[in-house]
């Protein structure tokens, strides 16, 4: 599954885009919020950007998912929550 996740990420962001945006593709195993927070702390990340993840519910425009909520609540750096492209 981790290999599939890595391949999917590589498909979403081409190598030239990774260089342009100084992006690093990382896959981790564990509870998502914990892994995001640990990575951010271990690598001195200055800003976490993630989707709100409303999953198409009637209140998706105003709600955030549990992972985004946990990260925003516990992060030691600013967290920017962005809506999905179809919101």
PDB file of N, CA, C and O in Angstrom:
ATOM      1  N   UNK A   1       0.808  -1.187   0.000  1.00  0.00           N
ATOM      2  CA  UNK A   1       0.000   0.000   0.000  1.00  0.00           C
ATOM      3  C   UNK A   1       0.858   1.261   0.000  1.00  0.00           C
ATOM      4  O   UNK A   1       0.525   2.252  -0.650  1.00  0.00           O
ATOM      5  N   UNK A   2       1.968   1.209   0.739  1.00  0.00           N
ATOM      6  CA  UNK A   2       2.832   2.385   0.776  1.00  0.00           C
ATOM      7  C   UNK A   2       3.447   2.646  -0.596  1.00  0.00           C
ATOM      8  O   UNK A   2       3.593   3.799  -1.002  1.00  0.00           O
ATOM      9  N   UNK A   3       3.805   1.591  -1.302  1.00  0.00           N
ATOM     10  CA  UNK A   3       4.359   1.753  -2.649  1.00  0.00           C
ATOM     11  C   UNK A   3       3.315   2.375  -3.574  1.00  0.00           C
ATOM     12  O   UNK A   3       3.643   3.250  -4.375  1.00  0.00           O
ATOM     13  N   UNK A   4       2.052   1.928  -3.471  1.00  0.00           N
ATOM     14  CA  UNK A   4       0.973   2.500  -4.283  1.00  0.00           C
ATOM     15  C   UNK A   4       0.753   3.967  -3.938  1.00  0.00           C
ATOM     16  O   UNK A   4       0.538   4.789  -4.829  1.00  0.00           O
ATOM     17  N   UNK A   5       0.804   4.297  -2.658  1.00  0.00           N
ATOM     18  CA  UNK A   5       0.630   5.688  -2.235  1.00  0.00           C
ATOM     19  C   UNK A   5       1.742   6.563  -2.804  1.00  0.00           C
ATOM     20  O   UNK A   5       1.483   7.666  -3.285  1.00  0.00           O
ATOM     21  N   UNK A   6       2.971   6.074  -2.751  1.00  0.00           N
ATOM     22  CA  UNK A   6       4.103   6.829  -3.303  1.00  0.00           C
ATOM     23  C   UNK A   6       3.943   7.037  -4.801  1.00  0.00           C
ATOM     24  O   UNK A   6       4.196   8.129  -5.309  1.00  0.00           O
ATOM     25  N   UNK A   7       3.525   5.995  -5.509  1.00  0.00           N
ATOM     26  CA  UNK A   7       3.329   6.105  -6.959  1.00  0.00           C
ATOM     27  C   UNK A   7       2.220   7.108  -7.274  1.00  0.00           C
ATOM     28  O   UNK A   7       2.325   7.871  -8.234  1.00  0.00           O
ATOM     29  N   UNK A   8       1.173   7.107  -6.477  1.00  0.00           N
ATOM     30  CA  UNK A   8       0.075   8.053  -6.692  1.00  0.00           C
ATOM     31  C   UNK A   8       0.565   9.493  -6.488  1.00  0.00           C
ATOM     32  O   UNK A   8       0.236  10.373  -7.283  1.00  0.00           O
ATOM     33  N   UNK A   9       1.338   9.734  -5.443  1.00  0.00           N
ATOM     34  CA  UNK A   9       1.881  11.074  -5.202  1.00  0.00           C
ATOM     35  C   UNK A   9       2.774  11.524  -6.345  1.00  0.00           C
ATOM     36  O   UNK A   9       2.697  12.671  -6.786  1.00  0.00           O
ATOM     37  N   UNK A  10       3.625  10.618  -6.829  1.00  0.00           N
ATOM     38  CA  UNK A  10       4.525  10.960  -7.926  1.00  0.00           C
ATOM     39  C   UNK A  10       3.745  11.309  -9.184  1.00  0.00           C
ATOM     40  O   UNK A  10       4.176  12.151  -9.971  1.00  0.00           O
ATOM     41  N   UNK A  11       2.604  10.669  -9.374  1.00  0.00           N
ATOM     42  CA  UNK A  11       1.751  10.966 -10.529  1.00  0.00           C
ATOM     43  C   UNK A  11       1.096  12.341 -10.388  1.00  0.00           C
ATOM     44  O   UNK A  11       0.893  13.031 -11.387  1.00  0.00           O
ATOM     45  N   UNK A  12       0.765  12.745  -9.166  1.00  0.00           N
ATOM     46  CA  UNK A  12       0.084  14.019  -8.943  1.00  0.00           C
ATOM     47  C   UNK A  12       0.989  15.233  -9.106  1.00  0.00           C
ATOM     48  O   UNK A  12       0.529  16.306  -9.497  1.00  0.00           O
ATOM     49  N   UNK A  13       2.277  15.064  -8.806  1.00  0.00           N
ATOM     50  CA  UNK A  13       3.203  16.197  -8.859  1.00  0.00           C
ATOM     51  C   UNK A  13       4.462  15.774  -9.603  1.00  0.00           C
ATOM     52  O   UNK A  13       5.285  15.020  -9.085  1.00  0.00           O
ATOM     53  N   UNK A  14       4.593  16.264 -10.804  1.00  0.00           N
ATOM     54  CA  UNK A  14       5.719  15.895 -11.665  1.00  0.00           C
ATOM     55  C   UNK A  14       7.038  16.399 -11.084  1.00  0.00           C
ATOM     56  O   UNK A  14       7.049  17.348 -10.300  1.00  0.00           O
ATOM     57  N   UNK A  15       8.152  15.766 -11.466  1.00  0.00           N
ATOM     58  CA  UNK A  15       9.464  16.173 -10.937  1.00  0.00           C
ATOM     59  C   UNK A  15       9.773  17.660 -11.123  1.00  0.00           C
ATOM     60  O   UNK A  15      10.325  18.287 -10.218  1.00  0.00           O
ATOM     61  N   UNK A  16       9.425  18.237 -12.283  1.00  0.00           N
ATOM     62  CA  UNK A  16       9.703  19.668 -12.479  1.00  0.00           C
ATOM     63  C   UNK A  16       8.840  20.525 -11.547  1.00  0.00           C
ATOM     64  O   UNK A  16       9.288  21.577 -11.090  1.00  0.00           O
ATOM     65  N   UNK A  17       7.621  20.092 -11.264  1.00  0.00           N
ATOM     66  CA  UNK A  17       6.771  20.821 -10.309  1.00  0.00           C
ATOM     67  C   UNK A  17       7.327  20.696  -8.894  1.00  0.00           C
ATOM     68  O   UNK A  17       7.277  21.652  -8.120  1.00  0.00           O
ATOM     69  N   UNK A  18       7.852  19.530  -8.556  1.00  0.00           N
ATOM     70  CA  UNK A  18       8.471  19.358  -7.231  1.00  0.00           C
ATOM     71  C   UNK A  18       9.635  20.316  -7.047  1.00  0.00           C
ATOM     72  O   UNK A  18       9.802  20.899  -5.976  1.00  0.00           O
ATOM     73  N   UNK A  19      10.441  20.480  -8.093  1.00  0.00           N
ATOM     74  CA  UNK A  19      11.560  21.429  -8.009  1.00  0.00           C
ATOM     75  C   UNK A  19      11.048  22.867  -7.903  1.00  0.00           C
ATOM     76  O   UNK A  19      11.544  23.645  -7.087  1.00  0.00           O
ATOM     77  N   UNK A  20      10.071  23.215  -8.715  1.00  0.00           N
ATOM     78  CA  UNK A  20       9.517  24.574  -8.697  1.00  0.00           C
ATOM     79  C   UNK A  20       8.976  24.939  -7.322  1.00  0.00           C
ATOM     80  O   UNK A  20       9.221  26.038  -6.824  1.00  0.00           O
ATOM     81  N   UNK A  21       8.240  24.015  -6.709  1.00  0.00           N
ATOM     82  CA  UNK A  21       7.593  24.292  -5.422  1.00  0.00           C
ATOM     83  C   UNK A  21       8.394  23.796  -4.212  1.00  0.00           C
ATOM     84  O   UNK A  21       7.915  23.855  -3.079  1.00  0.00           O
ATOM     85  N   UNK A  22       9.616  23.306  -4.459  1.00  0.00           N
ATOM     86  CA  UNK A  22      10.447  22.754  -3.378  1.00  0.00           C
ATOM     87  C   UNK A  22       9.661  21.721  -2.568  1.00  0.00           C
ATOM     88  O   UNK A  22       9.716  21.708  -1.338  1.00  0.00           O
ATOM     89  N   UNK A  23       8.933  20.863  -3.270  1.00  0.00           N
ATOM     90  CA  UNK A  23       8.080  19.863  -2.628  1.00  0.00           C
ATOM     91  C   UNK A  23       8.836  18.556  -2.418  1.00  0.00           C
ATOM     92  O   UNK A  23       9.621  18.130  -3.265  1.00  0.00           O
ATOM     93  N   UNK A  24       8.587  17.945  -1.296  1.00  0.00           N
ATOM     94  CA  UNK A  24       9.120  16.627  -0.979  1.00  0.00           C
ATOM     95  C   UNK A  24       7.932  15.691  -0.793  1.00  0.00           C
ATOM     96  O   UNK A  24       7.016  15.990  -0.027  1.00  0.00           O
ATOM     97  N   UNK A  25       7.947  14.570  -1.487  1.00  0.00           N
ATOM     98  CA  UNK A  25       6.856  13.610  -1.371  1.00  0.00           C
ATOM     99  C   UNK A  25       7.215  12.594  -0.288  1.00  0.00           C
ATOM    100  O   UNK A  25       8.279  11.976  -0.327  1.00  0.00           O
ATOM    101  N   UNK A  26       6.314  12.432   0.672  1.00  0.00           N
ATOM    102  CA  UNK A  26       6.574  11.550   1.805  1.00  0.00           C
ATOM    103  C   UNK A  26       5.342  10.700   2.064  1.00  0.00           C
ATOM    104  O   UNK A  26       4.219  11.206   2.056  1.00  0.00           O
ATOM    105  N   UNK A  27       5.548   9.425   2.289  1.00  0.00           N
ATOM    106  CA  UNK A  27       4.464   8.565   2.769  1.00  0.00           C
ATOM    107  C   UNK A  27       4.900   7.987   4.104  1.00  0.00           C
ATOM    108  O   UNK A  27       6.067   7.647   4.296  1.00  0.00           O
ATOM    109  N   UNK A  28       3.955   7.882   5.020  1.00  0.00           N
ATOM    110  CA  UNK A  28       4.232   7.358   6.362  1.00  0.00           C
ATOM    111  C   UNK A  28       3.128   6.380   6.726  1.00  0.00           C
ATOM    112  O   UNK A  28       2.040   6.418   6.151  1.00  0.00           O
ATOM    113  N   UNK A  29       3.406   5.514   7.668  1.00  0.00           N
ATOM    114  CA  UNK A  29       2.426   4.560   8.163  1.00  0.00           C
ATOM    115  C   UNK A  29       2.100   4.915   9.602  1.00  0.00           C
ATOM    116  O   UNK A  29       3.003   5.100  10.418  1.00  0.00           O
ATOM    117  N   UNK A  30       0.816   5.013   9.921  1.00  0.00           N
ATOM    118  CA  UNK A  30       0.400   5.336  11.276  1.00  0.00           C
ATOM    119  C   UNK A  30      -0.857   6.174  11.256  1.00  0.00           C
ATOM    120  O   UNK A  30      -1.501   6.326  10.218  1.00  0.00           O
ATOM    121  N   UNK A  31      -1.200   6.714  12.404  1.00  0.00           N
ATOM    122  CA  UNK A  31      -2.360   7.605  12.489  1.00  0.00           C
ATOM    123  C   UNK A  31      -2.017   8.896  11.757  1.00  0.00           C
ATOM    124  O   UNK A  31      -1.014   9.532  12.081  1.00  0.00           O
ATOM    125  N   UNK A  32      -2.831   9.301  10.769  1.00  0.00           N
ATOM    126  CA  UNK A  32      -2.469  10.436   9.914  1.00  0.00           C
ATOM    127  C   UNK A  32      -2.092  11.711  10.662  1.00  0.00           C
ATOM    128  O   UNK A  32      -1.052  12.303  10.370  1.00  0.00           O
ATOM    129  N   UNK A  33      -2.903  12.144  11.610  1.00  0.00           N
ATOM    130  CA  UNK A  33      -2.597  13.397  12.313  1.00  0.00           C
ATOM    131  C   UNK A  33      -1.275  13.278  13.059  1.00  0.00           C
ATOM    132  O   UNK A  33      -0.459  14.199  13.022  1.00  0.00           O
ATOM    133  N   UNK A  34      -1.055  12.160  13.731  1.00  0.00           N
ATOM    134  CA  UNK A  34       0.199  11.966  14.468  1.00  0.00           C
ATOM    135  C   UNK A  34       1.403  11.988  13.542  1.00  0.00           C
ATOM    136  O   UNK A  34       2.428  12.586  13.870  1.00  0.00           O
ATOM    137  N   UNK A  35       1.289  11.340  12.387  1.00  0.00           N
ATOM    138  CA  UNK A  35       2.400  11.288  11.436  1.00  0.00           C
ATOM    139  C   UNK A  35       2.692  12.668  10.856  1.00  0.00           C
ATOM    140  O   UNK A  35       3.854  13.039  10.697  1.00  0.00           O
ATOM    141  N   UNK A  36       1.653  13.424  10.542  1.00  0.00           N
ATOM    142  CA  UNK A  36       1.840  14.786  10.017  1.00  0.00           C
ATOM    143  C   UNK A  36       2.519  15.659  11.061  1.00  0.00           C
ATOM    144  O   UNK A  36       3.469  16.377  10.751  1.00  0.00           O
ATOM    145  N   UNK A  37       2.042  15.601  12.285  1.00  0.00           N
ATOM    146  CA  UNK A  37       2.613  16.415  13.359  1.00  0.00           C
ATOM    147  C   UNK A  37       4.055  16.028  13.666  1.00  0.00           C
ATOM    148  O   UNK A  37       4.897  16.899  13.881  1.00  0.00           O
ATOM    149  N   UNK A  38       4.343  14.743  13.688  1.00  0.00           N
ATOM    150  CA  UNK A  38       5.705  14.277  13.945  1.00  0.00           C
ATOM    151  C   UNK A  38       6.651  14.722  12.826  1.00  0.00           C
ATOM    152  O   UNK A  38       7.751  15.205  13.094  1.00  0.00           O
ATOM    153  N   UNK A  39       6.224  14.559  11.583  1.00  0.00           N
ATOM    154  CA  UNK A  39       7.056  14.977  10.454  1.00  0.00           C
ATOM    155  C   UNK A  39       7.324  16.481  10.518  1.00  0.00           C
ATOM    156  O   UNK A  39       8.459  16.923  10.340  1.00  0.00           O
ATOM    157  N   UNK A  40       6.280  17.259  10.773  1.00  0.00           N
ATOM    158  CA  UNK A  40       6.427  18.717  10.829  1.00  0.00           C
ATOM    159  C   UNK A  40       7.408  19.119  11.933  1.00  0.00           C
ATOM    160  O   UNK A  40       8.247  19.996  11.729  1.00  0.00           O
ATOM    161  N   UNK A  41       7.303  18.488  13.082  1.00  0.00           N
ATOM    162  CA  UNK A  41       8.204  18.807  14.199  1.00  0.00           C
ATOM    163  C   UNK A  41       9.646  18.366  13.879  1.00  0.00           C
ATOM    164  O   UNK A  41      10.589  19.125  14.101  1.00  0.00           O
ATOM    165  N   UNK A  42       9.809  17.156  13.366  1.00  0.00           N
ATOM    166  CA  UNK A  42      11.143  16.621  13.094  1.00  0.00           C
ATOM    167  C   UNK A  42      11.879  17.358  11.980  1.00  0.00           C
ATOM    168  O   UNK A  42      13.108  17.334  11.929  1.00  0.00           O
ATOM    169  N   UNK A  43      11.138  18.012  11.090  1.00  0.00           N
ATOM    170  CA  UNK A  43      11.755  18.693   9.952  1.00  0.00           C
ATOM    171  C   UNK A  43      11.609  20.216  10.021  1.00  0.00           C
ATOM    172  O   UNK A  43      11.830  20.908   9.028  1.00  0.00           O
ATOM    173  N   UNK A  44      11.242  20.729  11.177  1.00  0.00           N
ATOM    174  CA  UNK A  44      11.112  22.175  11.390  1.00  0.00           C
ATOM    175  C   UNK A  44      10.265  22.835  10.303  1.00  0.00           C
ATOM    176  O   UNK A  44      10.645  23.862   9.740  1.00  0.00           O
ATOM    177  N   UNK A  45       9.116  22.229  10.020  1.00  0.00           N
ATOM    178  CA  UNK A  45       8.209  22.755   9.010  1.00  0.00           C
ATOM    179  C   UNK A  45       7.605  24.070   9.514  1.00  0.00           C
ATOM    180  O   UNK A  45       7.162  24.154  10.659  1.00  0.00           O
ATOM    181  N   UNK A  46       7.590  25.082   8.662  1.00  0.00           N
ATOM    182  CA  UNK A  46       7.112  26.410   9.055  1.00  0.00           C
ATOM    183  C   UNK A  46       5.618  26.599   8.803  1.00  0.00           C
ATOM    184  O   UNK A  46       4.997  27.459   9.428  1.00  0.00           O
ATOM    185  N   UNK A  47       5.028  25.813   7.900  1.00  0.00           N
ATOM    186  CA  UNK A  47       3.611  25.949   7.573  1.00  0.00           C
ATOM    187  C   UNK A  47       3.100  24.613   7.061  1.00  0.00           C
ATOM    188  O   UNK A  47       3.717  23.999   6.190  1.00  0.00           O
ATOM    189  N   UNK A  48       1.975  24.161   7.599  1.00  0.00           N
ATOM    190  CA  UNK A  48       1.311  22.958   7.110  1.00  0.00           C
ATOM    191  C   UNK A  48       0.104  23.411   6.309  1.00  0.00           C
ATOM    192  O   UNK A  48      -0.720  24.185   6.798  1.00  0.00           O
ATOM    193  N   UNK A  49       0.000  22.928   5.072  1.00  0.00           N
ATOM    194  CA  UNK A  49      -1.149  23.228   4.224  1.00  0.00           C
ATOM    195  C   UNK A  49      -1.864  21.912   3.961  1.00  0.00           C
ATOM    196  O   UNK A  49      -1.262  20.946   3.492  1.00  0.00           O
ATOM    197  N   UNK A  50      -3.155  21.887   4.269  1.00  0.00           N
ATOM    198  CA  UNK A  50      -3.917  20.663   4.040  1.00  0.00           C
ATOM    199  C   UNK A  50      -5.367  20.983   3.728  1.00  0.00           C
ATOM    200  O   UNK A  50      -5.860  22.068   4.035  1.00  0.00           O
ATOM    201  N   UNK A  51      -6.042  20.019   3.110  1.00  0.00           N
ATOM    202  CA  UNK A  51      -7.445  20.189   2.773  1.00  0.00           C
ATOM    203  C   UNK A  51      -8.331  20.085   3.998  1.00  0.00           C
ATOM    204  O   UNK A  51      -7.997  19.425   4.982  1.00  0.00           O
ATOM    205  N   UNK A  52      -9.469  20.755   3.909  1.00  0.00           N
ATOM    206  CA  UNK A  52     -10.436  20.691   5.007  1.00  0.00           C
ATOM    207  C   UNK A  52     -11.096  19.332   5.090  1.00  0.00           C
ATOM    208  O   UNK A  52     -11.410  18.866   6.185  1.00  0.00           O
ATOM    209  N   UNK A  53     -11.317  18.675   3.934  1.00  0.00           N
ATOM    210  CA  UNK A  53     -11.852  17.319   3.867  1.00  0.00           C
ATOM    211  C   UNK A  53     -13.263  17.207   4.423  1.00  0.00           C
ATOM    212  O   UNK A  53     -13.481  16.584   5.462  1.00  0.00           O
ATOM    213  N   UNK A  54     -14.219  17.810   3.730  1.00  0.00           N
ATOM    214  CA  UNK A  54     -15.607  17.719   4.155  1.00  0.00           C
ATOM    215  C   UNK A  54     -16.332  16.486   3.664  1.00  0.00           C
ATOM    216  O   UNK A  54     -17.443  16.223   4.125  1.00  0.00           O
ATOM    217  N   UNK A  55     -15.762  15.712   2.748  1.00  0.00           N
ATOM    218  CA  UNK A  55     -16.336  14.480   2.190  1.00  0.00           C
ATOM    219  C   UNK A  55     -17.731  14.656   1.596  1.00  0.00           C
ATOM    220  O   UNK A  55     -18.528  13.717   1.609  1.00  0.00           O
ATOM    221  N   UNK A  56     -18.037  15.844   1.077  1.00  0.00           N
ATOM    222  CA  UNK A  56     -19.297  16.036   0.375  1.00  0.00           C
ATOM    223  C   UNK A  56     -20.542  16.062   1.255  1.00  0.00           C
ATOM    224  O   UNK A  56     -21.654  15.932   0.744  1.00  0.00           O
ATOM    225  N   UNK A  57     -20.382  16.224   2.534  1.00  0.00           N
ATOM    226  CA  UNK A  57     -21.539  16.283   3.417  1.00  0.00           C
ATOM    227  C   UNK A  57     -22.246  17.624   3.237  1.00  0.00           C
ATOM    228  O   UNK A  57     -21.644  18.569   2.728  1.00  0.00           O
ATOM    229  N   UNK A  58     -23.503  17.724   3.641  1.00  0.00           N
ATOM    230  CA  UNK A  58     -24.227  18.992   3.469  1.00  0.00           C
ATOM    231  C   UNK A  58     -23.549  20.183   4.128  1.00  0.00           C
ATOM    232  O   UNK A  58     -23.735  21.319   3.691  1.00  0.00           O
ATOM    233  N   UNK A  59     -22.769  19.943   5.170  1.00  0.00           N
ATOM    234  CA  UNK A  59     -22.085  21.044   5.852  1.00  0.00           C
ATOM    235  C   UNK A  59     -20.614  21.128   5.473  1.00  0.00           C
ATOM    236  O   UNK A  59     -19.826  21.753   6.183  1.00  0.00           O
ATOM    237  N   UNK A  60     -20.240  20.510   4.370  1.00  0.00           N
ATOM    238  CA  UNK A  60     -18.829  20.458   3.978  1.00  0.00           C
ATOM    239  C   UNK A  60     -18.200  21.837   3.839  1.00  0.00           C
ATOM    240  O   UNK A  60     -17.002  21.994   4.073  1.00  0.00           O
ATOM    241  N   UNK A  61     -18.984  22.832   3.464  1.00  0.00           N
ATOM    242  CA  UNK A  61     -18.423  24.168   3.260  1.00  0.00           C
ATOM    243  C   UNK A  61     -17.924  24.781   4.560  1.00  0.00           C
ATOM    244  O   UNK A  61     -17.071  25.668   4.536  1.00  0.00           O
ATOM    245  N   UNK A  62     -18.442  24.322   5.693  1.00  0.00           N
ATOM    246  CA  UNK A  62     -18.052  24.928   6.962  1.00  0.00           C
ATOM    247  C   UNK A  62     -17.356  23.964   7.907  1.00  0.00           C
ATOM    248  O   UNK A  62     -16.849  24.388   8.945  1.00  0.00           O
ATOM    249  N   UNK A  63     -17.317  22.690   7.581  1.00  0.00           N
ATOM    250  CA  UNK A  63     -16.725  21.720   8.505  1.00  0.00           C
ATOM    251  C   UNK A  63     -15.333  21.307   8.038  1.00  0.00           C
ATOM    252  O   UNK A  63     -14.954  21.509   6.885  1.00  0.00           O
ATOM    253  N   UNK A  64     -14.589  20.726   8.968  1.00  0.00           N
ATOM    254  CA  UNK A  64     -13.293  20.170   8.608  1.00  0.00           C
ATOM    255  C   UNK A  64     -13.251  18.732   9.104  1.00  0.00           C
ATOM    256  O   UNK A  64     -13.957  18.368  10.045  1.00  0.00           O
ATOM    257  N   UNK A  65     -12.429  17.932   8.473  1.00  0.00           N
ATOM    258  CA  UNK A  65     -12.301  16.546   8.859  1.00  0.00           C
ATOM    259  C   UNK A  65     -11.548  16.392  10.171  1.00  0.00           C
ATOM    260  O   UNK A  65     -10.932  17.335  10.667  1.00  0.00           O
ATOM    261  N   UNK A  66     -11.610  15.189  10.721  1.00  0.00           N
ATOM    262  CA  UNK A  66     -10.987  14.939  12.021  1.00  0.00           C
ATOM    263  C   UNK A  66      -9.466  15.063  11.979  1.00  0.00           C
ATOM    264  O   UNK A  66      -8.861  15.526  12.946  1.00  0.00           O
ATOM    265  N   UNK A  67      -8.839  14.654  10.870  1.00  0.00           N
ATOM    266  CA  UNK A  67      -7.379  14.765  10.766  1.00  0.00           C
ATOM    267  C   UNK A  67      -6.980  16.235  10.696  1.00  0.00           C
ATOM    268  O   UNK A  67      -6.072  16.668  11.405  1.00  0.00           O
ATOM    269  N   UNK A  68      -7.652  16.996   9.848  1.00  0.00           N
ATOM    270  CA  UNK A  68      -7.344  18.425   9.729  1.00  0.00           C
ATOM    271  C   UNK A  68      -7.579  19.130  11.065  1.00  0.00           C
ATOM    272  O   UNK A  68      -6.799  19.997  11.460  1.00  0.00           O
ATOM    273  N   UNK A  69      -8.640  18.761  11.748  1.00  0.00           N
ATOM    274  CA  UNK A  69      -8.950  19.371  13.041  1.00  0.00           C
ATOM    275  C   UNK A  69      -7.846  19.079  14.059  1.00  0.00           C
ATOM    276  O   UNK A  69      -7.392  19.983  14.761  1.00  0.00           O
ATOM    277  N   UNK A  70      -7.417  17.822  14.138  1.00  0.00           N
ATOM    278  CA  UNK A  70      -6.362  17.445  15.090  1.00  0.00           C
ATOM    279  C   UNK A  70      -5.051  18.147  14.772  1.00  0.00           C
ATOM    280  O   UNK A  70      -4.364  18.618  15.678  1.00  0.00           O
ATOM    281  N   UNK A  71      -4.695  18.221  13.489  1.00  0.00           N
ATOM    282  CA  UNK A  71      -3.448  18.881  13.100  1.00  0.00           C
ATOM    283  C   UNK A  71      -3.519  20.366  13.423  1.00  0.00           C
ATOM    284  O   UNK A  71      -2.583  20.923  13.997  1.00  0.00           O
ATOM    285  N   UNK A  72      -4.623  21.010  13.060  1.00  0.00           N
ATOM    286  CA  UNK A  72      -4.763  22.446  13.324  1.00  0.00           C
ATOM    287  C   UNK A  72      -4.719  22.740  14.822  1.00  0.00           C
ATOM    288  O   UNK A  72      -4.172  23.762  15.237  1.00  0.00           O
ATOM    289  N   UNK A  73      -5.287  21.859  15.626  1.00  0.00           N
ATOM    290  CA  UNK A  73      -5.334  22.066  17.072  1.00  0.00           C
ATOM    291  C   UNK A  73      -3.973  21.851  17.738  1.00  0.00           C
ATOM    292  O   UNK A  73      -3.636  22.551  18.693  1.00  0.00           O
ATOM    293  N   UNK A  74      -3.182  20.882  17.236  1.00  0.00           N
ATOM    294  CA  UNK A  74      -1.970  20.478  17.939  1.00  0.00           C
ATOM    295  C   UNK A  74      -0.657  20.933  17.309  1.00  0.00           C
ATOM    296  O   UNK A  74       0.395  20.795  17.934  1.00  0.00           O
ATOM    297  N   UNK A  75      -0.687  21.463  16.107  1.00  0.00           N
ATOM    298  CA  UNK A  75       0.545  21.833  15.419  1.00  0.00           C
ATOM    299  C   UNK A  75       1.262  22.975  16.140  1.00  0.00           C
ATOM    300  O   UNK A  75       0.638  23.853  16.735  1.00  0.00           O
ATOM    301  N   UNK A  76       2.591  22.932  16.065  1.00  0.00           N
ATOM    302  CA  UNK A  76       3.428  23.984  16.654  1.00  0.00           C
ATOM    303  C   UNK A  76       3.695  25.116  15.663  1.00  0.00           C
ATOM    304  O   UNK A  76       4.327  26.116  16.003  1.00  0.00           O
ATOM    305  N   UNK A  77       3.209  24.946  14.437  1.00  0.00           N
ATOM    306  CA  UNK A  77       3.371  25.965  13.399  1.00  0.00           C
ATOM    307  C   UNK A  77       1.990  26.303  12.852  1.00  0.00           C
ATOM    308  O   UNK A  77       1.024  25.604  13.158  1.00  0.00           O
ATOM    309  N   UNK A  78       1.874  27.356  12.052  1.00  0.00           N
ATOM    310  CA  UNK A  78       0.573  27.680  11.447  1.00  0.00           C
ATOM    311  C   UNK A  78       0.091  26.559  10.536  1.00  0.00           C
ATOM    312  O   UNK A  78       0.893  25.857   9.919  1.00  0.00           O
ATOM    313  N   UNK A  79      -1.224  26.399  10.460  1.00  0.00           N
ATOM    314  CA  UNK A  79      -1.854  25.407   9.584  1.00  0.00           C
ATOM    315  C   UNK A  79      -2.853  26.145   8.701  1.00  0.00           C
ATOM    316  O   UNK A  79      -3.734  26.847   9.198  1.00  0.00           O
ATOM    317  N   UNK A  80      -2.709  25.981   7.393  1.00  0.00           N
ATOM    318  CA  UNK A  80      -3.619  26.580   6.422  1.00  0.00           C
ATOM    319  C   UNK A  80      -4.524  25.481   5.890  1.00  0.00           C
ATOM    320  O   UNK A  80      -4.052  24.532   5.264  1.00  0.00           O
ATOM    321  N   UNK A  81      -5.835  25.607   6.141  1.00  0.00           N
ATOM    322  CA  UNK A  81      -6.810  24.635   5.666  1.00  0.00           C
ATOM    323  C   UNK A  81      -7.484  25.191   4.422  1.00  0.00           C
ATOM    324  O   UNK A  81      -8.068  26.275   4.457  1.00  0.00           O
ATOM    325  N   UNK A  82      -7.404  24.454   3.329  1.00  0.00           N
ATOM    326  CA  UNK A  82      -7.957  24.921   2.063  1.00  0.00           C
ATOM    327  C   UNK A  82      -9.105  24.022   1.636  1.00  0.00           C
ATOM    328  O   UNK A  82      -9.078  22.820   1.903  1.00  0.00           O
ATOM    329  N   UNK A  83     -10.114  24.583   0.977  1.00  0.00           N
ATOM    330  CA  UNK A  83     -11.221  23.756   0.501  1.00  0.00           C
ATOM    331  C   UNK A  83     -10.796  22.917  -0.702  1.00  0.00           C
ATOM    332  O   UNK A  83      -9.837  23.246  -1.400  1.00  0.00           O
ATOM    333  N   UNK A  84     -11.522  21.839  -0.927  1.00  0.00           N
ATOM    334  CA  UNK A  84     -11.281  21.029  -2.116  1.00  0.00           C
ATOM    335  C   UNK A  84     -11.623  21.859  -3.352  1.00  0.00           C
ATOM    336  O   UNK A  84     -12.399  22.812  -3.269  1.00  0.00           O
ATOM    337  N   UNK A  85     -11.050  21.500  -4.483  1.00  0.00           N
ATOM    338  CA  UNK A  85     -11.274  22.254  -5.718  1.00  0.00           C
ATOM    339  C   UNK A  85     -12.743  22.297  -6.105  1.00  0.00           C
ATOM    340  O   UNK A  85     -13.174  23.232  -6.779  1.00  0.00           O
ATOM    341  N   UNK A  86     -13.527  21.294  -5.688  1.00  0.00           N
ATOM    342  CA  UNK A  86     -14.938  21.263  -6.058  1.00  0.00           C
ATOM    343  C   UNK A  86     -15.859  21.854  -5.003  1.00  0.00           C
ATOM    344  O   UNK A  86     -17.078  21.789  -5.161  1.00  0.00           O
ATOM    345  N   UNK A  87     -15.313  22.436  -3.916  1.00  0.00           N
ATOM    346  CA  UNK A  87     -16.153  23.086  -2.874  1.00  0.00           C
ATOM    347  C   UNK A  87     -16.671  24.411  -3.358  1.00  0.00           C
ATOM    348  O   UNK A  87     -17.387  25.098  -2.630  1.00  0.00           O
TER     349      UNK A  87
END
